Structure formats: structure tokens, C-alpha cells
């Protein structure tokens, strides 16, 4: 749970906190967060009977401090007190030792507080609420507890009250206590805490759920899957299954590498949340428990959280196994020689792009994979998604779920496989480095492909940027044998991150082979004549995500040019009302063939990007597709488009609408068509794939014949 601070933390503030779940073997954490930094991290670790205090700045944990948890406070709930000074925090656990945590930092920068299980926090006063105490009542029963006027005062004079409301149900327990309430009254198994206005603003509700734990074995080449049998229920609105996961190696050491699909809570504990669906007949939910490399044993804890009208019951919890490696080998090893070696050189392409799918716009990794396959390589394509609609999307390509990542690695390590190429395409994560370290030992070549500025994406909250870690990318730049970027700014950035200058190459995007049949058609004399006589329609093709697509600029241009028709193709527009106008038509997601059909009536293609570091350094594939469609291109400032054929740049002093009018008024000639054909002939994906292999040291004669 997170609480947003209304007021900055000031010297002299005291936070008194009650944390539940301390009796479990899993750690309970509390984080004071400023932007991407954790200025104060408190981890209560029952298995070590210790409290660990640290901070994480720019993605790096610093030297930690420790104190002992008094054994008397390992029974379920910990009372924590934090007194803030200008650059220090004095931390104590009720009547325990004091520990002072000093850093050159300003706690006034903290904007929110986050905890796994958070009961209540107050300033300068302590609100005592029982949770996880002995004798907790049965599920579903809640009784009135009056706080007798007890308040928590913030620095702005606001106060918080507490109330527990009746929700129905019958079973009750005994022996629980509530300071400020009616002693001896039975308490529910879930406590709702509302109204912390001194810290949070809006009312919040917290559920303290009952936990179920299951241990399981990690079997070679098998994916463990947690199966949750959900009982019949009429309502599940707002209910989440929270799965917390730990793994150990053969020496009983906790593994800290984050499994795919989970986020780290620190100290080898990982969490994944899954919304539960309602079913009057009951059903099963499944969560893959992807084992990190070296894991031999795991433990999963299930919690149910939410505020439903009717709590979903879980009737059964079990782990079953899926032999996905056998499935992969059956698909990928067809035609392999008897000793286990395949005829083609293997390529593992791990990417932040989506899977091969008809309803997904293709990106650079899709096009390059196809052409590597045509050149005789055996490509294992690993998208960001676990949804794989087809296992063999094209000759020479096997598509694999990311959750099968390490099963594939184990298979490679145990078979006699010739050294190949590992491509990390924009996704530098801890799993990737485990792959790289082991494959480099076996003579594999490592390529880091940089398609975007991940720091810029993180700042904009776009795409895979939310997982970005600068330390991991820096290591990737220094580890890779070759770095390929799509633009000059990204090349300079990779070198600044430690890549060897001679190992970094700029290789922009390209045009798909199928587009060349449209190229001849759209640059014919008849097509050029039609565009010169019409000059009234503008279009866009591609994703419309907020970090890149400037929806405000397009809406304004449509208002200023009511006589011009705007047609937009692609996903990602979160609020279609932003582009609600008589001269705007939204097509949604369409295939590349449909794009060429729809764009045959366009006169201009637009690239209306927001002005930021993401857009400046990218190389839009749609530019090449616009040229093949016979379109003039109006664009914001993108480094790779400076000086390219048939482009019209707009900037702050030249609005999008004015530049569109200038492009519409500009005639098209057969000479323009000749220039475009010559330019696009040098930008095929086939040539991009061949150049990539050349940079990796594969001579042309060793690449193989085209399929």
C-alpha cells in the first residue's frame, strides 16, 4: 500500500507506525520514497531477528545499518517509531534499541510512503490498532470500535479518525485488545483503516488478509505454476490475489535474481498481483512461478486483498508443472543432427517488442528475425509478452514465452550447441545478464541493440521504461561485443555509458520487402497526378502512446484546418474524445496491408511527436512506409529525419497546421519518385540484417543461403 504525503517531512516530526505480518518468515518492509529514490528503507527480517535500514539512490543500495528485533515483537505486529532530524532518522521498536540512520539527504523530499502490509501511521501521536493478534475473529465479521476521540495531528492541523464498520458475517474470536476502544470485544480477521487525512488526503482502506503458504520443488526443464482454486462467488470487484515468492539454491541460500513477471520487495522476496474473476460455478486461476537460474526450491505465499462486497474463498492451493522445454525442443530441433547440433547458427533474440502476431504492428526485431531466418540462422525469438499465438511464425524462427527463458538456457547448457549470437534488444534486466554471463563462457557473441532512449521512456512513464535500471544498461554497454543503435544520439549515449567507440555502429530501421510492390504503384505517373490534383487528406500510422504522440498538436491542427481530413491508424490512444472532430477519423489497429490500402487516398503523412529526448533519438519505421505509400512527410524534430527526402519539419515557431498546408501545396514530380526509389533501395531489412551480421564478424560467404 502507498500513502501520499500532503506535507513535507520536517525536522522534529515523529512517525509512529504499526506494521503487521512480522511473525511470518517473509520480511516486512517500509519505504520513504522521493521520485525514483528510496531515502529510507526499513526491512524487518524475522528469519534473521533483525531490522535492516538502508537507502537506494540512483538505483544503488548503500551501506546498511542493523538492529535486533526484540523477540517479544515477533508475534505478529511491530510498533515502529521514527524521529526525523535535518539529515538523520532515529528508529526504535517499542522499548527496544535505538538506531540512528544518517545520510546527506533531505527527508523533506519524500512524497510517499510504501509498505507491503501497513496498518496505521500518525504524526506525533500513536494510533493503536490490533492486527494479526491472537484470537482474531472469523472471516467476514466486523464490529464497531470507537476510538474515543483519539486523533493524529499533522503539521497542517488536520486530524485522522478511525472507525471499523459492520460488514456482516457471524464467527468471532476473543482476547483481542484495542487501545481507546471497548476492551474484550471480538475483532474481525480483516481491519479497514480509513481517513488518514493528515498524510493521505482521500480516505483509504487497507485489508489485512489471512495467508496460505505452499513449498515446491524446482524441477529441471519444468515450469512450476501456482494453481488457485477459487470457490463460487457472485462478486469479485477489486479483489486481487497477491503472490509472494522466494527461491533457494542447492546450498539453501536465498536467490535475489527477480523472476519474470514479479517485482522485488527486497531480501529475495518477490511479488505479483493478479485480479481475480468472479464465477458462480467456481474456477481456477494460474500464476507461473518462473524459477531463477540455480533455484532448487521455492515457496509461495498467497494473500487476498481488496474491498469486495463478497470475499472470494480459495478452496485449494497447489503447484503443478509444465514441461515447456520438451515442447520447445520438439519445435526447434527438427532437422538437428544426431549429436544435438543444429545445421544453422543459433540466435537468441530477447526483446522488449511484442510477439509475432497478426494484430500487432511489426517492429525492428520482427523484421530482423525474419531476415536472419532467411539467411540460414535458427532464431529463438523471446518477446516481452508471455502470450504466444503461434510457435513457428516464419521459416527459421521459433517463438518462445519469456517465462520459459531459463528453461531454454538450461537446455542450451546441457546440449552440445554451437556458439551463436545473443541479442539484447532494449531490455537490460537481471535475467539477461545471467544468460549473457553463461553464454559468453561458451563462445557466444553478445549484441546490444538500442532502439530507444530508455531513460527518456522512464521519465515519460512509457513502455518498458518503467523497468529501466541505468546500472544494468551501463554494464550491458561495457559487456556487449557489439552495440548497434538506430541513431547518432543513441550511439553517443552508449559510448558515454562505457561502450568501446569502435564497437558501436549506427544502423537505422528499414522497409519490409512486401512494401516494394506498393512503392511502384504509389509512385506511378497516375498516382502522382491524383495527389497533385487532390491535396486535401492527411494521415498517421503507428502507435499513439502518450510519451511520444502529440495528441494536442493534432487536435489543434484539425481545428485550424477544418477543410482537411485527418485519418489516424493505430493503437494506444487512451481517450478518443481528445480527437473528437468532424474532420478526424480513427481507424484503430490495422495491418500493414490495410495501411497501404487506406493511405492510397492520403496526400501527406504526419509524424507529430512530442519534443523530448525519446522522439529526438528514435528512427520511425513509419517514415520509410510513408515514402513507399507515396506520401510527403511532415514531422517534428527527429535527428534521423534531418535532411532526408520528402520531409517538412515543423518546430515551435512553425505550427503543425502551417507546415501541413505547405506540404499539401508542394507538387510531386516523377523525379521525386526516382529519388525515393533510390533511397529506399538502400534501406531494406535484408540489408540491415546482413550489416548486423557483418558487424558481428560473420563474413558474407559464411552466412548461408537465403531460404
Secondary structure, DSSP 8 states (H G I E B T S, - for coil): -EEE-SS---TT-EEEEEEE-TTSSS-EEEEEEETTEEEEEEEEETTTTEEEEEEEETTEE---EEEE--GGG-SSEEEEEEEE-SSEEEEEETTS-EEEEE-S--GGG--EEEESSEEEEEESS------S-TT---TT-------TT--EE-TTS-EE------------------TTS-TT----SS------TTTTSS--------EEEEEEE--TT-EEEEEEEE---S--TT-EEEEEEEEE-TTS-B--S--TT-EEEETTEEEEEEE----TT-EEEEEE----TT--EEEEEEEEES--SS---EEEEEEEEE-HHHHHHHHHTTT--TTS--SS-EEEEEESS--S-TTS---HHHHHHHHHHHTT-EEEEE-S-S--S-S--BTTEEEE-GGGHHHHHHHHHHS-----EEEEES---HHHHHHHHHHHHTT-EEEEEE-S-HHHHHHHT-GGGGG--HHHHHHHHHH-SEEEESSHHHHHHHHHTT--GGGEEE----B-TTHHHHHHHHTSHHHHHHHHHH--EEEEES---TTTB-HHHHHHHHHH-TTSEEEEE-S--S-GGGG--TTEEEEES--HHHHHHHGGG-SEEEE-B-SSHHHHH---HHHHHHHHTT-EEEE---GGGTT-TTEEE--TTS-HHHHHHHHHHS---HHHHHHHHHHHHT-BHHHHHHHHHHHTT--HHHH----
